[in-house]
Amino acid sequence: MPDTDASPVVDILRAAVPGATIEALPSVDMPAIVIDREHALETLTVARDHALLQFALLSDVTALDRLPVEPRFEVVYHLVCLGEAFATGTPAPARRLRVKVRVPGEDPRVTSLVSIYPGANWPEREVFDLFGILFEHHPDLRRILTPEDWTGHPLRKDYPVQIRKTAQSWEPIQLSVEEFAENIRRQRAVSEGLARESGPLGE
Amino acid sequence: MPEIRTETMTVNMGPQHPSTHGVLRLVLELDGETIVGLDPTIGFLHTGIEKTAEQKKWQQVIPLVERMDYLGPQSNSLAFCLSVERLLGLETQMPDRVTYIRVLIAELQRLSSHLVWLGTHGMEIGAISVMMYCFREREQLLNLNEMLAGFRMFPSYMRIGGLREDLPRGFHEAVKAFLDKFPGKLDEYEKLLTKNNVWLKRTKGVGKLSREDTIAMGLVGPIARAVGVNYDVRKMFPYLKYDTFDFTVPTGTEGDVFARYTVKVEEMRQSVKIALQALERITPTGQYDCGDYRIVPPPKDRVYTEMEALIQHFLLYSQGFNVPKGEAYVPVEGPRGEHGFYVVSDGANRPIRVKSRAPSFMACQALGKMVVGGLVADLIAVIGSTDVVMGDVDR
């Protein structure tokens, strides 16, 4: 059975981020902690960069709808420290960590992690798409799995499983050449990791 | 000389494009033949499996998850079963025989998935005959699936708490015959590709990704190992007693399409090695489930003769079983890297959340990073090397 004791991680994080609420959670598979959303970005930056933690890989971002419990949503991050396989300086022990951020139902927003883990981009879009949780400072928060004109967020517990809808048809999306090119430019900026403001074309 | 006015051109590729491995739409911005921007659009295969799974009993989820990554179905169901078994606390009472059969099947699945990858990857770059050879061997693996479970693509043979039934008669011999022949076939593929000048020209130095970018973008599996990140879940976080097997994890240094190719081909050789060891450890007869009749059905002969077993059987199929409150994520090393299911239970007979950690999703996200600056023709090689399966991306 794997080690599920989160206290060493909690101790390091508490010392490094004063003022943050960091609690260990009971778990059966890996150490799990819950952190407050105001300090989420700061805490996870420490988790990534601290010499004893080195959680370099953000394996997944997902969410959980606990309706009717409040706070309703939990955003779940799975981090991995790869030990010797990917270390800066002395390798930290290879381990996994589950980090949770509780989010109230009336104000579902958390800070995006794209600035520290560029790979969080699509998973966060997916969570936004399926749960309607907003990621602040995300460079490109659009729907990803469902169509752009979809209403509702399918993985919420109050979203019905089966809906009867009359067949609809759509006109082709009318997109000007400029808008189209702008989309591409934005995507390029994202893939270069430079979430910069969009300027006029052709400079 | 007058200034020649140039501008970039936007080209749509897909969703119905033969080399996009499913329905992936790419919007390319091109400067001549050079790619300067790429916007992948996904979701065409989104079937809401995660939502559907929340309405099903635990054991009914298995056929659903098998259909996510349709080239590696049994490694999906294995990952799902391991997560649920962790919640149930079944790991300690699982017989070794079940563990080894699972290892064997997982490795055969890896071979089967890699064969489709190699065949299609080769075909896209122009080595058509490789596809014929690869699909010839894959056919034999599908025959083994049929023998095992009566279903070639999605056998649903893994069950929570064990396996559906015992191995069929003659399975050992059939697997052994396949595994003995297979390394020779691998040499055949390598003879066609590894030193082929056309292949080298199309793959070397193409689609490079640095070590740092690979990890920052959340890429694992063969793509990360091709750039020297020696992360294999089987070695680093062993499950299914993989730590008792003798195998090595191939790594590369270049991080280009060719390095991914060599890593994956070597991975196939290692899979054969593991499968042979597993085959040796599997006794011809013995237990094929954990023996806890609240989770797995009692043997049929007992159901027909004993009242108690009949009741257990009836309860299991009408009400399912309850899984203790909690959450678990036990990843496996799937054909495309770390693949696992984050399952959450509130103590009832249905999950409240099943989330697949899809390696293809991350690979698809990083496509832009790999191809920008390269040529359009390289895009095909890069998509092939990342081995994205759109069923896994869109779920």
Interface residues (C-beta under 8 A of the other chain):
Chain A: M1 P2 P26 S27 V28 D29 M30 A56 L57 L58 S59 D60 T62 L64 D65 V76 H78 V80 L82 G83 E84 A85 F86 A94 R96 R98 Y117 P118 G119 A120 N121 W122 P123 E126 L130 R143 I144 L145 T146 P147 P154 L155 Y159 V161 F180 A181 N183 I184 R185 Q187 R188 V190 S191 E192 G202
Chain B: E7 T10 V27 E29 V36 G37 L38 D39 I42 G43 H46 G48 E50 K51 T52 Q55 S83 R86 L87 G89 E91 R211 I215 A216 M217 G218 L219 V220 V229 N230 Y231 M236 F237 G326 E327 A328 Y329 V330 P331 E338 Y342 V344 I352 R353 K355 R357 F361 M362 C364 Q365 A366 G368 K369 V372 D394 R395
